[in-house]
Structures are given as C-alpha cells and as structure tokens.
Amino acid sequence: MGGVISPKRDLDLIQVLADQVHSMALCRPLLLAVDGLASYVSAFRNAFRSKFPRKRGEMGRCKMIEWPNIAIVQVVKQRLEGMLNSDRQIVQGAEAIVSNLIHAT
C-alpha cells in the first residue's frame, strides 16, 4: 500500500491518498469505507471515475462517470449522552454490491 502525511487533514491530502488507492486497484469490485469527513467521499469519487466519450459534434468537457464496481460507504459516528451511535450510508454503489463485499471481507 502507500500513505501520505500532512500537518492537516484536508482535501489535497485525501486526494493524494485516493489517487494512490486508484493506482493499485484491480479491475474488480472494491469497497471503500470512509469516515464522516466529506472530503473522503469527494476524493474517492474523483479518483474512481472515467471520461464518457462525447458524441460526434458535441462541444465542451466530457461527462465523468463513476466506476460501476466501486462501492463507497461512509460511517458517521456520533456520541450522545455517553452512547456511541454510528450511521452507515451508501454514497456510491448498489446495496446488494455493498452487502456482498462486506460479507466477502
């Protein structure tokens, strides 16, 4: 694997990490679990997408599409009155793919 170091946890740092994961990812389903910091979702979505070819004669920037075999789950933890609650949200991918990948790991 790899790693990155920075004095602060920001989008630039997280994007470098996401790009490292992307460079090592194989063409198979992958589950990415991130914490509540929104930058993780943005960075991994940016890293795991591809240009969609434009139609002949279309102008402007290519549309970017997410990889269909990448699932991103965000786990948000909250402590209320001494109790720890965690909420898991699927931010990319189908629920069936996420369940299968969790079960496989």
Stockholm file with secondary structure:
# STOCKHOLM 1.0

chainA/1-105         MGGVISPKRDLDLIQVLADQVHSMALCRPLLLAVDGLASYVSAFRNAFRSKFPRKRGEMGRCKMIEWPNIAIVQVVKQRLEGMLNSDRQIVQGAEAIVSNLIHAT
#=GR chainA/1-105 SS CCCCCCSSCCHHHHHHHHHHHHHHCCSSCEEEEECSCHHHHHHHHHHTEEEECCCTTCCSCCEEEECTTEEEEEEEEEEETTEEEEEEEEEESCHHHHHHHHHHC
#=GC SS_cons         CCCCCCSSCCHHHHHHHHHHHHHHCCSSCEEEEECSCHHHHHHHHHHTEEEECCCTTCCSCCEEEECTTEEEEEEEEEEETTEEEEEEEEEESCHHHHHHHHHHC
//
